[in-house]
Amino acid sequence: MDDRRTELADFLRTRRARVTPDQAGLPDDGRARRVPGLRRDEVARLAGVSTEYYTRLEQGRALNPSPEVVEALARTLRLDPSEREHLTDLLARPTPARRAPTSPQRVRPGLHLMLQTLDHVPAFILGRRTDVLASNRLAREVLTDFDALPAPRRNLARYYLLDPVARERVGNWAQIAAETVAILRLEAGRNPHDRQLADLIGELTVKTPEFTTWWNDHQVLRRTHGAKHYHHPLVGDLHFSYESFQVPGDTDQTLCVYNVEPGSPTAQALRLLTSWTAPQPTGTPERDA
C-alpha cells in the first residue's frame, strides 16, 4: 500500500472510530466490539453503499468516487468542512508525480501596502507550507522578527514548533502547535508531491517530540478565524481575535489579521509596544551655518 492509500485508510479508520453507534442512531446488536466506534459494515449501511465497496474505499482501491458517495461518507462520519476537503483530496484519482513549484512566492505591492496600512494590529501573509511571505512591524514584534531570519526559515510552523521562545510566548502553546500540525496535514493531502513540505514535516518529526503524536491523530484544519493569546516580555498578555482571508487572485496566499477590541487592555498594550519599539532616527538634520 503506497503512502496515499495508507493515509486514506488511516484517516477513515480514525474518523469512524470516534463515531459511536449511539451518535449514529444504531441500536445495540449485542455483538462485542473489538474496536471503538463504527464497524466498516455499519459505515457502509449508513452511507448507502455496499460493505465491499466501502472496504475497497478504505483500502484505497476505489478512488475517485461520485460526489454523492463522498457527501454520504462525510455525513456518516460527521466530518467538519476541513475534514471533508481532506477526504476529497485523498479520494481524488492520483495524478503522475509532478515537481512542486520551487520558485519563491511573491507578494504583490498592493498587499505590502495593505500590511503597512494595518499598522495598529499584527498582520502577515502566509504562503504554501505556512511560509511567512510578508509581515508588518507589529506582527514581527508580537511573534518574532521573520524578516531577520534567512528566507528559507521564515515559516510559521517552524516558529511555533521549533523556536523555544514560542513555547513561552504563545498562550496555550500545545493547542496552537497541534492545530498547526493539522494545517500541515491538510496541505499534505492537497499537495502530496511537494518536496519542500515533506522536508519540513521530516524536520519537525525529528526535532519536536510531540509532533509524531499529533501527526498520527490525523486531525486536519483550515484556519479561518479564532482567538490567540500571547505573553509579550514588554507589555504582558495580549488577546486577539484573528481572521484569515484567502488572497484574491492567489489561492496559495492567506492574509492573517490579529484584531483587538478598541479600548481594550490589548489595544492599549499595542500602542505602548508601538511607541517603545518605533525605529529611531538614523541621524539628525544638518543645521544652517
CYANA upper distance limits for C-alpha pairs under 8 A (distance plus 0.5 A):
  1 MET  CA      5 ARG  CA      6.45
  1 MET  CA      6 THR  CA      6.71
  2 ASP  CA      6 THR  CA      6.65
  3 ASP  CA      7 GLU  CA      6.57
  4 ARG  CA      8 LEU  CA      6.71
  4 ARG  CA     60 GLY  CA      8.40
  4 ARG  CA     90 LEU  CA      7.46
  4 ARG  CA    192 PRO  CA      8.37
  5 ARG  CA      9 ALA  CA      6.56
  5 ARG  CA     59 GLN  CA      6.90
  5 ARG  CA     60 GLY  CA      5.19
  6 THR  CA     10 ASP  CA      6.56
  6 THR  CA     59 GLN  CA      8.12
  6 THR  CA     60 GLY  CA      8.14
  7 GLU  CA     11 PHE  CA      6.48
  7 GLU  CA     90 LEU  CA      8.20
  8 LEU  CA     12 LEU  CA      6.68
  8 LEU  CA     58 GLU  CA      7.02
  8 LEU  CA     59 GLN  CA      7.94
  8 LEU  CA     60 GLY  CA      7.04
  8 LEU  CA     87 LEU  CA      8.09
  8 LEU  CA     90 LEU  CA      6.41
  8 LEU  CA     91 LEU  CA      7.97
  9 ALA  CA     13 ARG  CA      6.61
  9 ALA  CA     58 GLU  CA      5.30
  9 ALA  CA     59 GLN  CA      6.04
  9 ALA  CA     60 GLY  CA      7.27
 10 ASP  CA     14 THR  CA      6.56
 10 ASP  CA    218 HIS  CA      8.09
 11 PHE  CA     15 ARG  CA      6.65
 11 PHE  CA    218 HIS  CA      6.47
 12 LEU  CA     16 ARG  CA      6.67
 12 LEU  CA     58 GLU  CA      6.85
 13 ARG  CA     17 ALA  CA      6.49
 13 ARG  CA     58 GLU  CA      8.23
 14 THR  CA     18 ARG  CA      7.10
 14 THR  CA    217 ASP  CA      8.10
 14 THR  CA    218 HIS  CA      7.81
 15 ARG  CA     19 VAL  CA      7.55
 15 ARG  CA     77 LEU  CA      6.64
 15 ARG  CA     79 LEU  CA      8.34
 16 ARG  CA     37 GLY  CA      6.26
 16 ARG  CA     38 LEU  CA      5.85
 16 ARG  CA     39 ARG  CA      7.97
 16 ARG  CA     43 VAL  CA      7.99
 16 ARG  CA     77 LEU  CA      6.31
 17 ALA  CA     35 VAL  CA      7.76
 17 ALA  CA     36 PRO  CA      5.69
 17 ALA  CA     37 GLY  CA      4.44
 17 ALA  CA     38 LEU  CA      6.40
 18 ARG  CA     36 PRO  CA      7.55
 18 ARG  CA     37 GLY  CA      5.80
 18 ARG  CA     38 LEU  CA      8.34
 19 VAL  CA     23 GLN  CA      6.81
 19 VAL  CA     24 ALA  CA      7.41
 19 VAL  CA     37 GLY  CA      5.44
 19 VAL  CA     38 LEU  CA      6.65
 19 VAL  CA     77 LEU  CA      7.14
 19 VAL  CA     78 ARG  CA      8.14
 20 THR  CA     24 ALA  CA      6.90
 20 THR  CA     36 PRO  CA      7.88
 20 THR  CA     37 GLY  CA      5.04
 20 THR  CA     38 LEU  CA      6.64
 21 PRO  CA     25 GLY  CA      6.61
 21 PRO  CA     26 LEU  CA      5.52
 21 PRO  CA     27 PRO  CA      7.66
 21 PRO  CA     28 ASP  CA      8.15
 21 PRO  CA     37 GLY  CA      7.08
 21 PRO  CA     38 LEU  CA      6.69
 22 ASP  CA     26 LEU  CA      6.27
 22 ASP  CA     27 PRO  CA      7.72
 24 ALA  CA     76 THR  CA      7.84
 35 VAL  CA     39 ARG  CA      8.39
 38 LEU  CA     42 GLU  CA      6.54
 38 LEU  CA     43 VAL  CA      6.93
 39 ARG  CA     43 VAL  CA      6.87
 40 ARG  CA     44 ALA  CA      6.66
 40 ARG  CA     51 THR  CA      7.13
 40 ARG  CA     54 TYR  CA      7.57
 40 ARG  CA     55 THR  CA      7.32
 41 ASP  CA     45 ARG  CA      6.61
 41 ASP  CA     50 SER  CA      8.32
 41 ASP  CA     51 THR  CA      5.52
 41 ASP  CA     54 TYR  CA      8.44
 42 GLU  CA     46 LEU  CA      6.63
 43 VAL  CA     47 ALA  CA      6.51
 43 VAL  CA     54 TYR  CA      8.27
 43 VAL  CA     73 LEU  CA      8.16
 43 VAL  CA     76 THR  CA      7.23
 43 VAL  CA     77 LEU  CA      8.20
 44 ALA  CA     48 GLY  CA      6.49
 44 ALA  CA     49 VAL  CA      5.57
 44 ALA  CA     50 SER  CA      6.17
 44 ALA  CA     51 THR  CA      5.67
 44 ALA  CA     53 TYR  CA      8.42
 44 ALA  CA     54 TYR  CA      6.22
 45 ARG  CA     49 VAL  CA      6.67
 45 ARG  CA     50 SER  CA      7.41
 45 ARG  CA     51 THR  CA      7.81
 46 LEU  CA     76 THR  CA      6.75
 47 ALA  CA     69 VAL  CA      7.77
 47 ALA  CA     72 ALA  CA      5.45
 47 ALA  CA     73 LEU  CA      6.04
 47 ALA  CA     75 ARG  CA      8.39
 47 ALA  CA     76 THR  CA      6.56
 48 GLY  CA     72 ALA  CA      7.96
 49 VAL  CA     53 TYR  CA      7.04
 49 VAL  CA     54 TYR  CA      7.19
 49 VAL  CA     69 VAL  CA      8.38
 50 SER  CA     54 TYR  CA      6.81
 51 THR  CA     55 THR  CA      6.52
 52 GLU  CA     56 ARG  CA      6.74
 53 TYR  CA     57 LEU  CA      6.74
 53 TYR  CA     62 ALA  CA      7.94
 54 TYR  CA     58 GLU  CA      6.65
 55 THR  CA     59 GLN  CA      6.67
 56 ARG  CA     60 GLY  CA      6.68
 56 ARG  CA     61 ARG  CA      5.42
 56 ARG  CA     62 ALA  CA      5.99
 57 LEU  CA     61 ARG  CA      6.22
 57 LEU  CA     62 ALA  CA      5.34
 57 LEU  CA     63 LEU  CA      7.08
 60 GLY  CA     91 LEU  CA      8.30
 63 LEU  CA     91 LEU  CA      5.56
 63 LEU  CA     92 ALA  CA      6.63
 63 LEU  CA     93 ARG  CA      6.17
 64 ASN  CA     91 LEU  CA      5.87
 64 ASN  CA     92 ALA  CA      5.33
 64 ASN  CA     93 ARG  CA      5.61
 65 PRO  CA     69 VAL  CA      6.75
 65 PRO  CA     70 VAL  CA      7.23
 65 PRO  CA     91 LEU  CA      7.62
 65 PRO  CA     92 ALA  CA      8.46
 66 SER  CA     70 VAL  CA      6.97
 67 PRO  CA     71 GLU  CA      6.57
 68 GLU  CA     72 ALA  CA      6.63
 69 VAL  CA     73 LEU  CA      6.65
 70 VAL  CA     74 ALA  CA      6.59
 70 VAL  CA     87 LEU  CA      8.33
 70 VAL  CA     88 THR  CA      7.64
 71 GLU  CA     75 ARG  CA      6.60
 72 ALA  CA     76 THR  CA      6.59
 73 LEU  CA     77 LEU  CA      6.46
 74 ALA  CA     78 ARG  CA      6.34
 74 ALA  CA     79 LEU  CA      5.60
 74 ALA  CA     84 ARG  CA      6.59
 75 ARG  CA     79 LEU  CA      6.98
 79 LEU  CA     83 GLU  CA      5.91
 79 LEU  CA     84 ARG  CA      6.35
 80 ASP  CA     84 ARG  CA      6.66
 81 PRO  CA     85 GLU  CA      6.73
 82 SER  CA     86 HIS  CA      6.73
 82 SER  CA    186 LEU  CA      8.14
 82 SER  CA    220 VAL  CA      6.66
 82 SER  CA    221 LEU  CA      5.79
 82 SER  CA    222 ARG  CA      6.20
 83 GLU  CA     87 LEU  CA      6.57
 83 GLU  CA    219 GLN  CA      8.41
 83 GLU  CA    220 VAL  CA      6.55
 83 GLU  CA    221 LEU  CA      7.83
 84 ARG  CA     88 THR  CA      6.71
 85 GLU  CA     89 ASP  CA      6.77
 86 HIS  CA     90 LEU  CA      6.72
 86 HIS  CA    186 LEU  CA      6.43
 86 HIS  CA    189 GLY  CA      6.72
 86 HIS  CA    190 ARG  CA      7.80
 86 HIS  CA    220 VAL  CA      7.73
 87 LEU  CA     91 LEU  CA      6.57
 88 THR  CA     92 ALA  CA      6.60
 89 ASP  CA    189 GLY  CA      6.38
 89 ASP  CA    190 ARG  CA      6.07
 90 LEU  CA    189 GLY  CA      6.61
 90 LEU  CA    190 ARG  CA      8.22
 97 ALA  CA    193 HIS  CA      6.61
 98 ARG  CA    193 HIS  CA      6.95
 99 ARG  CA    193 HIS  CA      7.15
 99 ARG  CA    194 ASP  CA      7.47
 99 ARG  CA    195 ARG  CA      8.23
100 ALA  CA    193 HIS  CA      6.91
100 ALA  CA    194 ASP  CA      5.50
100 ALA  CA    195 ARG  CA      7.41
105 GLN  CA    127 GLY  CA      7.65
105 GLN  CA    133 LEU  CA      7.82
106 ARG  CA    133 LEU  CA      7.81
107 VAL  CA    111 LEU  CA      7.01
107 VAL  CA    112 HIS  CA      7.44
107 VAL  CA    133 LEU  CA      7.33
107 VAL  CA    134 ALA  CA      7.72
108 ARG  CA    112 HIS  CA      7.23
109 PRO  CA    113 LEU  CA      6.75
110 GLY  CA    114 MET  CA      6.76
111 LEU  CA    115 LEU  CA      6.83
112 HIS  CA    116 GLN  CA      6.98
112 HIS  CA    134 ALA  CA      7.78
113 LEU  CA    117 THR  CA      6.74
114 MET  CA    118 LEU  CA      6.78
115 LEU  CA    119 ASP  CA      7.45
115 LEU  CA    123 ALA  CA      6.81
115 LEU  CA    124 PHE  CA      7.49
115 LEU  CA    135 SER  CA      7.30
115 LEU  CA    136 ASN  CA      6.03
116 GLN  CA    136 ASN  CA      6.72
118 LEU  CA    122 PRO  CA      8.02
118 LEU  CA    123 ALA  CA      7.45
118 LEU  CA    136 ASN  CA      8.22
119 ASP  CA    136 ASN  CA      7.43
119 ASP  CA    137 ARG  CA      7.80
119 ASP  CA    138 LEU  CA      7.51
120 HIS  CA    138 LEU  CA      7.94
120 HIS  CA    270 LEU  CA      7.82
120 HIS  CA    271 ARG  CA      8.02
121 VAL  CA    138 LEU  CA      6.73
121 VAL  CA    139 ALA  CA      8.03
121 VAL  CA    257 VAL  CA      7.78
121 VAL  CA    258 TYR  CA      6.54
121 VAL  CA    259 ASN  CA      6.68
121 VAL  CA    260 VAL  CA      7.81
121 VAL  CA    270 LEU  CA      7.93
122 PRO  CA    135 SER  CA      8.40
122 PRO  CA    136 ASN  CA      6.97
122 PRO  CA    137 ARG  CA      7.80
122 PRO  CA    138 LEU  CA      5.16
122 PRO  CA    139 ALA  CA      4.57
122 PRO  CA    140 ARG  CA      8.26
122 PRO  CA    142 VAL  CA      7.77
122 PRO  CA    257 VAL  CA      6.67
122 PRO  CA    258 TYR  CA      5.85
122 PRO  CA    259 ASN  CA      8.17
123 ALA  CA    135 SER  CA      6.47
123 ALA  CA    136 ASN  CA      6.31
123 ALA  CA    138 LEU  CA      7.87
123 ALA  CA    139 ALA  CA      6.11
123 ALA  CA    255 LEU  CA      7.85
123 ALA  CA    256 CYS  CA      6.06
123 ALA  CA    257 VAL  CA      4.93
123 ALA  CA    258 TYR  CA      6.63
124 PHE  CA    132 VAL  CA      7.62
124 PHE  CA    133 LEU  CA      8.09
124 PHE  CA    134 ALA  CA      6.06
124 PHE  CA    135 SER  CA      4.51
124 PHE  CA    136 ASN  CA      6.76
124 PHE  CA    139 ALA  CA      7.16
124 PHE  CA    255 LEU  CA      6.51
124 PHE  CA    256 CYS  CA      5.92
124 PHE  CA    257 VAL  CA      7.27
125 ILE  CA    132 VAL  CA      6.51
125 ILE  CA    133 LEU  CA      6.06
125 ILE  CA    134 ALA  CA      5.76
125 ILE  CA    135 SER  CA      6.83
125 ILE  CA    253 GLN  CA      7.12
125 ILE  CA    254 THR  CA      5.96
125 ILE  CA    255 LEU  CA      5.03
125 ILE  CA    256 CYS  CA      6.53
126 LEU  CA    130 THR  CA      5.90
126 LEU  CA    131 ASP  CA      5.90
126 LEU  CA    132 VAL  CA      5.20
126 LEU  CA    133 LEU  CA      6.12
126 LEU  CA    134 ALA  CA      7.92
126 LEU  CA    253 GLN  CA      6.07
126 LEU  CA    254 THR  CA      5.59
126 LEU  CA    255 LEU  CA      7.02
126 LEU  CA    256 CYS  CA      8.01
127 GLY  CA    131 ASP  CA      5.51
127 GLY  CA    132 VAL  CA      6.86
127 GLY  CA    133 LEU  CA      6.68
127 GLY  CA    252 ASP  CA      6.06
127 GLY  CA    253 GLN  CA      5.03
127 GLY  CA    254 THR  CA      6.96
128 ARG  CA    252 ASP  CA      6.31
128 ARG  CA    253 GLN  CA      7.54
129 ARG  CA    155 ASN  CA      8.09
129 ARG  CA    157 ALA  CA      8.49
129 ARG  CA    184 LEU  CA      7.11
129 ARG  CA    187 GLU  CA      7.68
129 ARG  CA    197 LEU  CA      6.47
130 THR  CA    155 ASN  CA      6.15
130 THR  CA    156 LEU  CA      5.96
130 THR  CA    157 ALA  CA      6.74
130 THR  CA    184 LEU  CA      8.35
131 ASP  CA    154 ARG  CA      6.38
131 ASP  CA    155 ASN  CA      4.62
131 ASP  CA    156 LEU  CA      6.66
132 VAL  CA    146 PHE  CA      7.85
132 VAL  CA    154 ARG  CA      5.87
132 VAL  CA    155 ASN  CA      5.68
132 VAL  CA    156 LEU  CA      6.78
133 LEU  CA    154 ARG  CA      8.07
135 SER  CA    139 ALA  CA      6.52
135 SER  CA    140 ARG  CA      7.21
135 SER  CA    146 PHE  CA      8.22
136 ASN  CA    140 ARG  CA      7.04
137 ARG  CA    141 GLU  CA      6.74
138 LEU  CA    142 VAL  CA      6.46
138 LEU  CA    270 LEU  CA      8.47
138 LEU  CA    274 THR  CA      7.75
139 ALA  CA    143 LEU  CA      6.32
139 ALA  CA    144 THR  CA      7.81
139 ALA  CA    145 ASP  CA      8.43
140 ARG  CA    144 THR  CA      5.29
140 ARG  CA    145 ASP  CA      4.83
140 ARG  CA    146 PHE  CA      6.81
140 ARG  CA    147 ASP  CA      8.34
141 GLU  CA    145 ASP  CA      7.03
142 VAL  CA    230 TYR  CA      8.03
142 VAL  CA    232 HIS  CA      7.15
143 LEU  CA    166 ALA  CA      8.26
143 LEU  CA    169 ARG  CA      8.31
145 ASP  CA    149 LEU  CA      7.68
146 PHE  CA    154 ARG  CA      6.00
147 ASP  CA    151 ALA  CA      8.34
147 ASP  CA    154 ARG  CA      8.05
149 LEU  CA    153 ARG  CA      6.61
149 LEU  CA    154 ARG  CA      6.68
150 PRO  CA    154 ARG  CA      7.29
153 ARG  CA    158 ARG  CA      7.91
154 ARG  CA    158 ARG  CA      8.33
154 ARG  CA    159 TYR  CA      8.41
155 ASN  CA    159 TYR  CA      6.75
156 LEU  CA    160 TYR  CA      6.67
157 ALA  CA    161 LEU  CA      6.52
157 ALA  CA    177 ALA  CA      8.17
157 ALA  CA    180 THR  CA      6.65
157 ALA  CA    181 VAL  CA      8.08
158 ARG  CA    162 LEU  CA      5.86
158 ARG  CA    163 ASP  CA      7.62
158 ARG  CA    200 LEU  CA      8.48
158 ARG  CA    204 LEU  CA      7.94
159 TYR  CA    163 ASP  CA      5.55
159 TYR  CA    166 ALA  CA      7.22
160 TYR  CA    166 ALA  CA      6.03
160 TYR  CA    167 ARG  CA      7.77
160 TYR  CA    173 TRP  CA      8.44
160 TYR  CA    176 ILE  CA      8.36
160 TYR  CA    177 ALA  CA      6.60
161 LEU  CA    166 ALA  CA      8.04
161 LEU  CA    167 ARG  CA      8.41
161 LEU  CA    177 ALA  CA      6.71
161 LEU  CA    204 LEU  CA      7.76
161 LEU  CA    208 THR  CA      6.98
162 LEU  CA    166 ALA  CA      8.39
162 LEU  CA    204 LEU  CA      8.01
162 LEU  CA    207 LYS  CA      7.62
162 LEU  CA    208 THR  CA      7.26
163 ASP  CA    167 ARG  CA      7.85
164 PRO  CA    168 GLU  CA      7.70
165 VAL  CA    169 ARG  CA      6.59
166 ALA  CA    170 VAL  CA      5.98
166 ALA  CA    173 TRP  CA      8.17
167 ARG  CA    173 TRP  CA      6.29
168 GLU  CA    173 TRP  CA      8.39
168 GLU  CA    231 HIS  CA      7.77
169 ARG  CA    230 TYR  CA      5.93
169 ARG  CA    231 HIS  CA      5.23
169 ARG  CA    232 HIS  CA      6.72
170 VAL  CA    176 ILE  CA      8.43
170 VAL  CA    229 HIS  CA      6.86
170 VAL  CA    230 TYR  CA      5.19
170 VAL  CA    231 HIS  CA      6.85
171 GLY  CA    228 LYS  CA      7.78
171 GLY  CA    229 HIS  CA      5.29
171 GLY  CA    230 TYR  CA      5.51
171 GLY  CA    231 HIS  CA      7.06
172 ASN  CA    176 ILE  CA      7.01
172 ASN  CA    229 HIS  CA      7.99
173 TRP  CA    177 ALA  CA      6.43
174 ALA  CA    178 ALA  CA      6.55
175 GLN  CA    179 GLU  CA      6.63
176 ILE  CA    180 THR  CA      6.67
177 ALA  CA    181 VAL  CA      6.90
178 ALA  CA    182 ALA  CA      6.87
178 ALA  CA    211 PHE  CA      8.32
178 ALA  CA    214 TRP  CA      6.45
179 GLU  CA    183 ILE  CA      6.82
179 GLU  CA    220 VAL  CA      8.36
179 GLU  CA    221 LEU  CA      7.29
180 THR  CA    184 LEU  CA      6.90
181 VAL  CA    185 ARG  CA      6.78
181 VAL  CA    211 PHE  CA      7.89
181 VAL  CA    214 TRP  CA      7.26
181 VAL  CA    215 TRP  CA      7.00
181 VAL  CA    220 VAL  CA      8.43
182 ALA  CA    186 LEU  CA      6.81
182 ALA  CA    214 TRP  CA      8.28
182 ALA  CA    215 TRP  CA      7.79
182 ALA  CA    218 HIS  CA      7.81
182 ALA  CA    219 GLN  CA      5.62
182 ALA  CA    220 VAL  CA      4.67
182 ALA  CA    221 LEU  CA      5.70
183 ILE  CA    187 GLU  CA      6.90
183 ILE  CA    220 VAL  CA      6.30
183 ILE  CA    221 LEU  CA      5.38
183 ILE  CA    222 ARG  CA      6.44
183 ILE  CA    223 ARG  CA      7.84
184 LEU  CA    188 ALA  CA      6.57
184 LEU  CA    201 ILE  CA      8.46
184 LEU  CA    220 VAL  CA      8.32
185 ARG  CA    189 GLY  CA      6.81
185 ARG  CA    215 TRP  CA      7.89
185 ARG  CA    218 HIS  CA      7.89
185 ARG  CA    219 GLN  CA      7.94
185 ARG  CA    220 VAL  CA      6.38
186 LEU  CA    190 ARG  CA      7.03
186 LEU  CA    220 VAL  CA      5.64
186 LEU  CA    221 LEU  CA      6.86
186 LEU  CA    222 ARG  CA      7.86
187 GLU  CA    191 ASN  CA      6.44
188 ALA  CA    192 PRO  CA      5.70
188 ALA  CA    194 ASP  CA      8.16
188 ALA  CA    197 LEU  CA      7.73
188 ALA  CA    198 ALA  CA      8.40
194 ASP  CA    198 ALA  CA      6.84
195 ARG  CA    199 ASP  CA      6.67
196 GLN  CA    200 LEU  CA      6.72
197 LEU  CA    201 ILE  CA      6.71
198 ALA  CA    202 GLY  CA      6.62
199 ASP  CA    203 GLU  CA      6.67
200 LEU  CA    204 LEU  CA      6.72
201 ILE  CA    205 THR  CA      6.54
202 GLY  CA    206 VAL  CA      6.88
203 GLU  CA    207 LYS  CA      6.62
204 LEU  CA    208 THR  CA      5.91
204 LEU  CA    211 PHE  CA      7.08
205 THR  CA    209 PRO  CA      7.75
205 THR  CA    211 PHE  CA      6.03
205 THR  CA    212 THR  CA      6.48
210 GLU  CA    214 TRP  CA      7.02
211 PHE  CA    215 TRP  CA      6.47
212 THR  CA    216 ASN  CA      6.51
213 THR  CA    217 ASP  CA      6.99
214 TRP  CA    218 HIS  CA      7.89
214 TRP  CA    219 GLN  CA      8.15
215 TRP  CA    219 GLN  CA      7.88
223 ARG  CA    244 SER  CA      7.50
224 THR  CA    243 GLU  CA      6.44
224 THR  CA    244 SER  CA      5.36
224 THR  CA    245 PHE  CA      7.62
225 HIS  CA    241 SER  CA      7.85
225 HIS  CA    242 TYR  CA      5.85
225 HIS  CA    243 GLU  CA      4.92
225 HIS  CA    244 SER  CA      6.48
226 GLY  CA    241 SER  CA      6.25
226 GLY  CA    242 TYR  CA      5.96
226 GLY  CA    243 GLU  CA      7.42
227 ALA  CA    239 HIS  CA      7.82
227 ALA  CA    240 PHE  CA      6.15
227 ALA  CA    241 SER  CA      5.11
227 ALA  CA    242 TYR  CA      6.41
228 LYS  CA    239 HIS  CA      6.41
228 LYS  CA    240 PHE  CA      5.60
228 LYS  CA    241 SER  CA      6.90
228 LYS  CA    242 TYR  CA      7.46
229 HIS  CA    237 ASP  CA      7.59
229 HIS  CA    238 LEU  CA      6.16
229 HIS  CA    239 HIS  CA      5.17
229 HIS  CA    240 PHE  CA      6.83
230 TYR  CA    237 ASP  CA      6.26
230 TYR  CA    238 LEU  CA      5.64
230 TYR  CA    239 HIS  CA      7.16
231 HIS  CA    236 GLY  CA      5.82
231 HIS  CA    237 ASP  CA      5.07
231 HIS  CA    238 LEU  CA      6.80
232 HIS  CA    236 GLY  CA      5.25
232 HIS  CA    237 ASP  CA      6.60
232 HIS  CA    238 LEU  CA      7.63
234 LEU  CA    273 LEU  CA      7.91
235 VAL  CA    269 ALA  CA      6.23
235 VAL  CA    270 LEU  CA      8.34
235 VAL  CA    272 LEU  CA      8.01
235 VAL  CA    273 LEU  CA      7.24
236 GLY  CA    269 ALA  CA      8.35
237 ASP  CA    266 THR  CA      7.90
238 LEU  CA    265 PRO  CA      8.44
238 LEU  CA    266 THR  CA      5.64
238 LEU  CA    269 ALA  CA      8.04
239 HIS  CA    260 VAL  CA      7.70
239 HIS  CA    266 THR  CA      6.61
240 PHE  CA    258 TYR  CA      5.97
240 PHE  CA    259 ASN  CA      6.01
240 PHE  CA    260 VAL  CA      5.85
240 PHE  CA    266 THR  CA      8.33
241 SER  CA    258 TYR  CA      6.28
241 SER  CA    259 ASN  CA      5.61
241 SER  CA    260 VAL  CA      6.78
242 TYR  CA    256 CYS  CA      7.43
242 TYR  CA    257 VAL  CA      6.00
242 TYR  CA    258 TYR  CA      4.81
242 TYR  CA    259 ASN  CA      6.15
243 GLU  CA    256 CYS  CA      6.35
243 GLU  CA    257 VAL  CA      5.95
243 GLU  CA    258 TYR  CA      7.21
243 GLU  CA    259 ASN  CA      8.11
244 SER  CA    254 THR  CA      6.90
244 SER  CA    255 LEU  CA      6.06
244 SER  CA    256 CYS  CA      4.95
244 SER  CA    257 VAL  CA      6.97
245 PHE  CA    254 THR  CA      5.96
245 PHE  CA    255 LEU  CA      5.59
245 PHE  CA    256 CYS  CA      7.03
246 GLN  CA    250 ASP  CA      8.07
246 GLN  CA    251 THR  CA      6.62
246 GLN  CA    252 ASP  CA      8.23
246 GLN  CA    253 GLN  CA      6.61
246 GLN  CA    254 THR  CA      5.02
246 GLN  CA    255 LEU  CA      6.82
247 VAL  CA    251 THR  CA      6.82
247 VAL  CA    252 ASP  CA      8.33
247 VAL  CA    253 GLN  CA      6.02
247 VAL  CA    254 THR  CA      5.94
247 VAL  CA    255 LEU  CA      6.83
260 VAL  CA    264 SER  CA      7.79
260 VAL  CA    266 THR  CA      7.17
260 VAL  CA    267 ALA  CA      6.52
261 GLU  CA    266 THR  CA      8.16
261 GLU  CA    267 ALA  CA      7.18
262 PRO  CA    267 ALA  CA      6.64
263 GLY  CA    267 ALA  CA      6.36
263 GLY  CA    268 GLN  CA      7.11
264 SER  CA    268 GLN  CA      6.88
265 PRO  CA    269 ALA  CA      6.55
266 THR  CA    270 LEU  CA      6.59
267 ALA  CA    271 ARG  CA      6.90
268 GLN  CA    272 LEU  CA      6.91
269 ALA  CA    273 LEU  CA      6.59
270 LEU  CA    274 THR  CA      6.48
271 ARG  CA    275 SER  CA      6.79
272 LEU  CA    276 TRP  CA      6.56
273 LEU  CA    277 THR  CA      6.47
274 THR  CA    278 ALA  CA      6.29
